Amino acid sequence: MRIPAFITIVAALLAAGCTGSDHLAGPGDGPGRMSFQMSLAPAHTAGIVVTRVAAKLTHLADGAIVSLDLTIAPDSLSAAGTADGLIPGEWRVEVNLYDAAPTLIASGSDTITVVSGEVTEASIVVAFTGGAHISVSWAPSPSTGWDAFGQGDGVNGAVLAIGDYNGDLIVGGDFEEAGGIAANSIARWDGTAWHALGSGLDGRVFRLIDYQGQLIAAGDFHHAGDVSAVGVAAWDGGAWHALGSGLAGDGYQGPWGNSLAVYGGKLIVGGAFNQAGGIAANYIAAWDGTAWSTLGSGMSGVSNPHTIALALYNGKLIAGGWFIYAGGVYVNRIASWNGSSWSPLGAGMTSVVLWLAVDGPTLYAVGDFTSPGSYAAMWNGSSWAPMGAGFNGNSWAAEMYHGMLYAGLTGTASGVTPLNHIGAWTGSAWADVGGGVTGGSGGTGGNVDALHVFGDALYAGGDFTRAGGIPVHNIARWRTTP
């Protein structure tokens, strides 16, 4: 039998100067977390057993929805839960309580106003005999640690590239939706909501960079919007454009673009191809805004000498990948280009280099190699050195943030130190990053495939469903103090 119920909001003001009785607020204008603390003892006293609590929060300005669904053990007298990603504004809060049948026992709703700069708490009272109390509080996203920015809805597939363009965060990868809207392989986050970039791309996006005022995407696509653009394309803020006739060749896997850099005023594209703009270009080429050109004779030495990683170091272009030779010179998977010729960096690596990062006089390389380090190594300008115990699985991404190198992993440890797919280099060892990331498609443990610094935060993308225990969808934000 349905029990008559009502819901009221009773506010306990925590900040001096706050007014009103239904404000759930916190300092700052960013998204925050709604916390629910439920006392179910009165319901049990009335002979009612609550086994599920469902809350739906709707942002009245834009219709965004955040949901909370808790399963309660039959003998539990209390429960707690959180809903992430709530931005300031008016929210309609609907709470439903169910028994084991499941039958709706009681429900109620009210409008809550989240106001930046104020801190309050409130109580939702669902009337049984004695009343079942649900305390509700709102706080901004933490200034440090992991958080699910925005509504926490992220994208519905793997994030393989992160960049920024015209003040917005850009994510690329293997997905069809961002924040519930159609966004094929690429999307834009403006600080409040997700947006598509035209009709997107018809394949995966592996790298992003800003060049001559345009956003450049590289991947294994053949069309950008309604334009034929093979392996690389440019977005000008309103439409997609091809870079000449794009990439071609390499029947092994390509053609596609794997890596991007700007060197000598030109856009450098590395990947799986042997032609760029109709000219022979073995796995690396340069675009000057009008035409393609080569970097010597390019890469060779194996059946798939793809260029996977690019970076600028000491005034030179550094390339990493599967190749053994660069410009006919033996380099063993990593090489330096000075504008006219290729040269090796020591003895190179035992296997593929997947990402490069630079911090002043130090060049960092991560990948699938086991020497000169276990999936990670550093170059001081004259020699390679391992980085502590390295990892127990390969690394696909690396980025400097607040003076530390962060690396995204398929592995879960460095020696005896658990890392959960992301680690931070302290200068002598790898450290855990807030519990790392977990979950993933198909029941996998989660991977971090892209890292990018934007504003005051490090953004991590990949295939994972939790970051530091917080529910996310393949992208999350990490913040520390400098």
PLY file of the C-alpha trace (Angstrom):
ply
format ascii 1.0
element vertex 482
property float x
property float y
property float z
element edge 481
property int vertex1
property int vertex2
end_header
0.00 0.00 0.00
1.32 3.45 -0.87
2.07 5.57 2.19
1.03 9.26 1.96
4.12 11.40 2.12
5.26 14.96 1.94
8.66 16.56 1.55
9.93 19.77 3.09
13.26 21.57 3.02
14.70 22.71 6.35
17.95 24.64 5.90
20.76 24.78 8.42
22.85 27.80 7.41
26.57 27.29 7.79
27.97 30.50 6.36
27.56 33.90 7.94
25.48 36.23 5.84
23.54 33.48 3.99
19.83 34.01 3.60
16.93 31.86 2.52
15.90 28.38 3.55
16.55 26.30 0.46
20.05 27.20 -0.70
22.61 24.47 -1.27
25.75 26.36 -2.08
29.49 26.44 -2.08
32.35 28.79 -2.94
33.42 29.14 -6.54
31.54 28.91 -9.82
32.66 25.42 -10.81
30.70 22.18 -10.60
30.29 20.47 -7.25
28.96 17.47 -5.41
25.57 16.93 -3.77
25.83 14.64 -0.75
22.89 12.68 0.69
22.83 11.27 4.24
19.71 9.19 4.91
18.33 8.05 8.26
15.96 5.16 7.60
15.32 4.23 11.23
11.93 6.04 11.37
10.73 4.03 8.36
11.77 0.78 10.02
10.00 1.89 13.19
6.85 2.30 11.10
7.30 -1.22 9.72
8.46 -0.04 6.31
11.64 -1.47 4.79
13.33 0.81 2.26
15.53 -1.11 -0.20
16.14 1.58 -2.82
16.47 5.35 -2.86
16.46 7.18 -6.19
17.12 10.89 -6.56
16.83 12.86 -9.78
18.27 16.37 -10.00
17.32 18.53 -12.99
19.08 21.82 -13.80
16.19 24.11 -14.67
18.21 26.39 -16.98
19.44 23.77 -19.43
17.62 20.56 -18.53
20.78 18.70 -17.52
20.03 15.69 -15.33
22.12 14.15 -12.57
20.86 10.91 -11.01
21.56 9.01 -7.82
20.36 5.44 -7.32
21.20 3.59 -4.11
20.44 -0.01 -3.24
19.87 -0.40 0.50
20.33 -3.60 2.49
17.03 -4.64 4.16
18.48 -4.31 7.65
20.18 -0.94 7.05
19.04 1.99 9.18
21.04 4.58 7.21
22.58 5.17 3.80
24.75 7.72 2.02
25.46 8.73 -1.54
26.77 11.51 -3.74
25.83 13.05 -7.08
28.67 14.81 -8.91
28.86 17.61 -11.45
26.26 20.07 -10.12
26.88 23.62 -11.31
25.38 26.74 -9.67
21.75 27.46 -10.51
18.30 26.13 -9.69
17.91 22.35 -9.41
14.68 20.40 -9.10
15.31 17.58 -6.57
13.00 14.57 -6.72
13.43 11.75 -4.18
11.68 8.36 -4.45
11.80 5.56 -1.85
11.01 1.95 -2.80
10.53 -1.34 -1.00
11.69 -4.75 -2.24
8.69 -5.37 -4.54
9.63 -2.74 -5.78
6.74 -0.52 -4.78
7.03 3.24 -4.57
6.64 3.98 -0.87
7.07 7.73 -0.77
8.21 10.57 -2.98
8.59 14.29 -2.92
10.38 17.16 -4.60
11.51 20.72 -4.16
13.59 23.31 -5.96
17.07 23.89 -4.60
19.19 26.91 -5.54
22.93 26.36 -5.66
24.60 29.76 -5.19
28.30 30.35 -5.57
29.86 31.99 -2.56
27.43 30.57 -0.02
27.58 27.37 2.01
24.40 25.79 3.38
22.85 22.46 4.21
19.26 21.28 3.99
17.09 18.39 5.17
14.47 16.61 3.12
11.86 15.07 5.44
9.74 12.27 4.00
6.80 11.76 6.37
6.38 8.29 7.80
5.59 7.84 11.46
8.27 10.04 12.92
9.58 11.04 9.49
12.49 9.70 7.40
15.19 12.32 7.19
17.49 12.88 4.20
20.17 15.49 4.82
21.40 17.16 1.65
24.51 19.31 1.27
26.34 20.81 -1.69
30.05 21.58 -1.95
32.19 22.66 -4.92
34.52 20.26 -6.65
37.70 19.85 -4.62
40.57 22.22 -5.37
42.85 19.19 -5.40
42.39 15.59 -6.41
40.18 13.96 -9.03
36.81 15.26 -10.10
34.24 14.58 -12.80
34.03 18.03 -14.32
30.81 19.27 -15.87
27.93 16.87 -15.33
30.39 13.98 -15.18
28.80 12.49 -18.29
31.97 12.60 -20.42
31.91 10.60 -23.66
30.57 7.16 -24.55
33.83 5.68 -25.86
37.58 5.82 -25.47
39.33 9.22 -25.30
42.60 8.97 -27.25
43.53 12.65 -27.63
43.06 15.83 -25.60
43.93 19.39 -26.61
42.59 22.92 -26.40
41.47 25.47 -28.95
40.13 29.04 -28.62
39.85 28.67 -24.86
37.90 25.40 -24.91
38.94 21.85 -24.08
38.91 19.48 -27.06
38.73 15.68 -26.80
39.12 13.16 -29.61
38.96 9.41 -29.78
36.59 6.58 -30.56
33.11 7.76 -29.50
29.76 8.91 -30.88
28.42 11.04 -28.04
29.67 13.65 -25.57
27.41 14.69 -22.72
24.53 12.91 -24.43
24.77 14.84 -27.71
25.95 13.44 -31.06
29.66 14.10 -31.47
31.54 11.81 -33.83
35.08 11.18 -32.57
35.66 14.78 -31.46
33.95 17.19 -29.06
34.40 20.57 -27.40
33.88 21.41 -23.69
33.29 25.15 -23.11
33.39 24.98 -19.31
29.66 24.38 -19.01
28.52 21.99 -21.76
29.69 19.69 -24.55
29.41 20.63 -28.22
30.00 18.84 -31.51
32.48 20.13 -34.11
30.25 20.03 -37.14
29.37 16.45 -38.00
32.75 15.27 -36.72
34.99 12.63 -38.24
34.36 9.14 -39.61
37.24 7.48 -37.74
39.30 7.69 -34.56
41.28 10.77 -33.50
44.80 10.12 -32.13
46.30 13.62 -31.74
45.25 17.28 -31.58
47.23 20.53 -31.95
46.69 24.22 -32.73
48.42 25.40 -35.91
48.05 28.81 -37.60
44.83 29.50 -35.70
43.23 26.20 -36.66
42.65 23.01 -34.70
44.43 20.09 -36.36
43.21 16.54 -35.80
45.15 13.43 -36.82
43.72 9.91 -36.90
42.46 7.04 -39.03
39.52 8.92 -40.58
38.80 9.62 -44.27
36.26 12.43 -43.93
35.94 15.49 -41.71
32.40 16.82 -41.85
31.46 16.48 -45.51
35.05 17.05 -46.69
37.41 14.32 -47.91
40.34 14.52 -45.48
42.50 11.43 -45.09
44.40 11.06 -41.81
44.59 14.76 -40.98
42.12 17.67 -41.03
41.76 21.29 -39.87
38.86 22.93 -37.99
38.64 26.74 -38.25
35.97 27.18 -35.58
33.07 26.71 -37.96
33.98 24.18 -40.64
36.37 21.37 -41.50
39.06 21.62 -44.19
41.45 19.20 -45.84
45.22 19.67 -45.88
45.79 19.22 -49.58
45.00 15.64 -50.56
46.00 14.40 -47.12
47.81 11.13 -46.40
47.98 7.95 -48.47
49.75 4.62 -48.80
50.97 2.10 -46.22
48.81 -0.94 -46.86
50.01 -2.48 -43.59
47.60 -0.49 -41.40
47.20 3.07 -42.63
46.93 5.59 -43.92
46.50 7.55 -40.72
48.10 10.30 -38.69
49.49 9.31 -35.29
51.43 12.34 -34.06
51.60 16.13 -34.45
54.09 18.91 -33.68
54.96 22.39 -34.91
58.61 22.82 -35.87
60.25 25.58 -37.92
56.86 27.16 -38.54
55.54 23.99 -40.15
53.05 21.39 -39.01
54.80 18.02 -38.65
52.65 14.91 -39.06
53.87 11.42 -38.24
51.96 8.21 -38.72
51.22 5.24 -40.95
51.57 6.55 -44.52
54.07 6.81 -47.36
52.56 9.73 -49.22
51.45 13.21 -48.17
49.76 15.52 -50.65
50.66 13.12 -53.45
54.42 13.18 -52.83
56.49 10.33 -51.40
56.85 10.86 -47.64
57.79 7.88 -45.54
55.85 8.01 -42.26
56.58 11.68 -41.54
55.88 14.90 -43.47
55.60 18.68 -43.07
52.72 21.03 -44.02
53.37 24.77 -44.34
49.75 25.84 -44.74
49.83 25.41 -48.50
51.89 22.38 -49.49
53.48 19.20 -48.15
57.22 18.47 -47.96
59.46 15.68 -46.68
61.92 15.34 -43.79
64.77 13.63 -45.60
63.90 10.14 -46.73
61.74 9.51 -43.68
61.52 6.31 -41.66
62.24 2.66 -42.52
63.67 -0.62 -41.21
60.58 -2.71 -40.37
57.33 -3.54 -42.14
55.50 -0.87 -40.11
58.00 1.96 -39.40
55.24 4.25 -38.14
56.03 7.53 -36.40
53.97 7.53 -33.21
55.37 10.39 -31.09
56.80 13.88 -31.74
58.25 16.56 -29.44
60.57 19.59 -29.53
63.79 19.32 -27.50
66.87 21.59 -27.46
65.75 23.26 -30.68
65.35 19.96 -32.52
62.42 17.78 -33.52
62.38 14.40 -31.78
60.47 11.50 -33.34
59.65 8.14 -31.77
57.90 5.08 -33.10
58.46 1.63 -34.61
61.16 2.62 -37.14
64.78 1.44 -37.05
66.22 3.94 -39.54
65.56 7.66 -40.00
66.91 9.21 -43.18
68.92 6.03 -43.72
70.67 6.44 -40.32
70.37 3.67 -37.71
68.47 5.22 -34.79
66.51 2.35 -33.20
63.02 3.81 -32.69
63.91 7.36 -31.64
65.65 10.08 -33.65
66.50 13.79 -33.74
65.92 16.11 -36.76
67.89 19.38 -36.93
66.11 20.79 -39.95
68.24 19.02 -42.54
69.29 15.59 -41.27
68.46 12.81 -38.80
70.66 11.53 -35.97
70.30 8.92 -33.18
69.85 9.47 -29.45
72.29 7.01 -27.94
71.49 3.37 -28.62
67.77 4.03 -28.83
65.08 1.65 -27.52
64.33 -2.07 -27.61
60.78 -1.51 -28.86
58.26 1.17 -29.86
58.22 4.70 -28.40
54.62 5.83 -27.92
54.89 9.29 -26.33
57.49 11.99 -25.65
57.52 14.80 -23.08
60.06 17.51 -22.30
61.03 19.35 -19.12
63.93 21.76 -19.75
67.11 19.71 -20.23
65.31 16.37 -19.86
63.54 14.40 -22.57
61.16 11.67 -21.39
60.12 8.70 -23.50
57.44 6.13 -22.69
56.22 3.16 -24.68
56.49 -0.59 -24.98
60.26 -0.94 -24.55
62.10 -2.65 -21.67
65.50 -0.99 -22.12
66.97 1.52 -21.28
64.08 1.47 -18.79
60.96 -0.56 -18.10
58.47 1.27 -20.37
59.89 4.69 -19.35
63.29 6.34 -19.76
64.88 9.81 -19.61
67.54 11.48 -21.76
69.81 14.20 -20.35
71.28 15.31 -23.67
73.99 12.66 -23.83
72.69 9.40 -22.30
69.59 7.45 -21.36
68.65 6.38 -17.83
65.82 4.24 -16.44
63.10 5.85 -14.32
63.01 3.93 -11.06
61.32 0.55 -11.32
59.37 1.66 -14.39
56.00 0.00 -14.94
54.50 -3.46 -15.21
52.82 -2.57 -18.50
53.35 -0.19 -21.40
52.67 3.55 -21.34
50.71 5.50 -23.96
50.85 9.06 -22.64
53.08 11.46 -20.70
52.70 15.11 -19.70
54.40 17.63 -17.40
52.15 19.16 -14.73
53.30 21.36 -11.84
56.90 20.26 -12.27
56.19 16.51 -12.29
55.93 14.03 -15.15
52.64 12.13 -15.26
52.38 8.93 -17.31
49.28 7.04 -18.42
49.59 3.26 -18.31
48.05 -0.01 -19.26
49.85 -1.37 -16.18
48.92 -1.06 -12.54
52.20 -0.79 -10.62
55.78 0.43 -10.44
57.66 -2.25 -8.54
55.61 -2.73 -5.36
53.85 0.65 -5.66
50.24 0.42 -6.95
49.51 3.02 -9.63
46.17 2.07 -11.25
46.99 3.19 -14.80
48.56 6.57 -14.01
51.71 7.51 -12.13
53.65 10.65 -11.18
57.45 10.79 -11.28
58.88 12.35 -8.11
62.44 12.49 -9.46
63.43 9.17 -7.90
60.33 6.95 -8.00
56.79 6.67 -9.39
53.96 7.68 -7.05
50.24 6.95 -6.96
47.91 9.64 -8.36
44.92 9.80 -6.03
44.08 6.12 -6.42
44.34 6.29 -10.21
41.60 5.16 -12.59
39.67 1.90 -12.78
36.92 0.24 -14.77
36.62 0.20 -18.53
34.73 -1.31 -21.43
34.33 -5.06 -21.56
35.22 -5.40 -17.89
38.82 -4.27 -18.38
40.67 -2.50 -15.61
40.94 0.87 -17.32
43.62 2.62 -19.39
44.88 6.21 -19.60
45.65 6.95 -23.25
45.85 10.77 -23.26
47.03 13.54 -20.92
46.84 17.29 -21.39
47.29 20.36 -19.17
44.60 23.00 -19.58
44.12 25.88 -17.17
45.12 24.77 -13.68
44.37 21.09 -14.23
45.68 17.90 -15.80
43.05 16.14 -17.91
43.26 12.39 -18.34
41.41 10.46 -21.03
41.16 6.81 -21.95
38.90 3.88 -21.22
37.83 4.04 -17.55
34.73 4.53 -15.42
36.20 5.79 -12.13
38.91 8.25 -11.18
39.90 8.19 -7.52
36.67 6.29 -6.91
34.50 9.00 -8.51
32.19 7.84 -11.35
33.34 9.28 -14.70
32.97 8.49 -18.38
36.43 8.09 -19.95
37.73 11.53 -18.99
38.55 13.13 -15.64
40.35 16.12 -14.18
43.25 16.01 -11.69
44.31 19.10 -9.74
47.11 19.75 -7.29
48.64 22.92 -5.87
51.83 24.10 -7.64
0 1
1 2
2 3
3 4
4 5
5 6
6 7
7 8
8 9
9 10
10 11
11 12
12 13
13 14
14 15
15 16
16 17
17 18
18 19
19 20
20 21
21 22
22 23
23 24
24 25
25 26
26 27
27 28
28 29
29 30
30 31
31 32
32 33
33 34
34 35
35 36
36 37
37 38
38 39
39 40
40 41
41 42
42 43
43 44
44 45
45 46
46 47
47 48
48 49
49 50
50 51
51 52
52 53
53 54
54 55
55 56
56 57
57 58
58 59
59 60
60 61
61 62
62 63
63 64
64 65
65 66
66 67
67 68
68 69
69 70
70 71
71 72
72 73
73 74
74 75
75 76
76 77
77 78
78 79
79 80
80 81
81 82
82 83
83 84
84 85
85 86
86 87
87 88
88 89
89 90
90 91
91 92
92 93
93 94
94 95
95 96
96 97
97 98
98 99
99 100
100 101
101 102
102 103
103 104
104 105
105 106
106 107
107 108
108 109
109 110
110 111
111 112
112 113
113 114
114 115
115 116
116 117
117 118
118 119
119 120
120 121
121 122
122 123
123 124
124 125
125 126
126 127
127 128
128 129
129 130
130 131
131 132
132 133
133 134
134 135
135 136
136 137
137 138
138 139
139 140
140 141
141 142
142 143
143 144
144 145
145 146
146 147
147 148
148 149
149 150
150 151
151 152
152 153
153 154
154 155
155 156
156 157
157 158
158 159
159 160
160 161
161 162
162 163
163 164
164 165
165 166
166 167
167 168
168 169
169 170
170 171
171 172
172 173
173 174
174 175
175 176
176 177
177 178
178 179
179 180
180 181
181 182
182 183
183 184
184 185
185 186
186 187
187 188
188 189
189 190
190 191
191 192
192 193
193 194
194 195
195 196
196 197
197 198
198 199
199 200
200 201
201 202
202 203
203 204
204 205
205 206
206 207
207 208
208 209
209 210
210 211
211 212
212 213
213 214
214 215
215 216
216 217
217 218
218 219
219 220
220 221
221 222
222 223
223 224
224 225
225 226
226 227
227 228
228 229
229 230
230 231
231 232
232 233
233 234
234 235
235 236
236 237
237 238
238 239
239 240
240 241
241 242
242 243
243 244
244 245
245 246
246 247
247 248
248 249
249 250
250 251
251 252
252 253
253 254
254 255
255 256
256 257
257 258
258 259
259 260
260 261
261 262
262 263
263 264
264 265
265 266
266 267
267 268
268 269
269 270
270 271
271 272
272 273
273 274
274 275
275 276
276 277
277 278
278 279
279 280
280 281
281 282
282 283
283 284
284 285
285 286
286 287
287 288
288 289
289 290
290 291
291 292
292 293
293 294
294 295
295 296
296 297
297 298
298 299
299 300
300 301
301 302
302 303
303 304
304 305
305 306
306 307
307 308
308 309
309 310
310 311
311 312
312 313
313 314
314 315
315 316
316 317
317 318
318 319
319 320
320 321
321 322
322 323
323 324
324 325
325 326
326 327
327 328
328 329
329 330
330 331
331 332
332 333
333 334
334 335
335 336
336 337
337 338
338 339
339 340
340 341
341 342
342 343
343 344
344 345
345 346
346 347
347 348
348 349
349 350
350 351
351 352
352 353
353 354
354 355
355 356
356 357
357 358
358 359
359 360
360 361
361 362
362 363
363 364
364 365
365 366
366 367
367 368
368 369
369 370
370 371
371 372
372 373
373 374
374 375
375 376
376 377
377 378
378 379
379 380
380 381
381 382
382 383
383 384
384 385
385 386
386 387
387 388
388 389
389 390
390 391
391 392
392 393
393 394
394 395
395 396
396 397
397 398
398 399
399 400
400 401
401 402
402 403
403 404
404 405
405 406
406 407
407 408
408 409
409 410
410 411
411 412
412 413
413 414
414 415
415 416
416 417
417 418
418 419
419 420
420 421
421 422
422 423
423 424
424 425
425 426
426 427
427 428
428 429
429 430
430 431
431 432
432 433
433 434
434 435
435 436
436 437
437 438
438 439
439 440
440 441
441 442
442 443
443 444
444 445
445 446
446 447
447 448
448 449
449 450
450 451
451 452
452 453
453 454
454 455
455 456
456 457
457 458
458 459
459 460
460 461
461 462
462 463
463 464
464 465
465 466
466 467
467 468
468 469
469 470
470 471
471 472
472 473
473 474
474 475
475 476
476 477
477 478
478 479
479 480
480 481
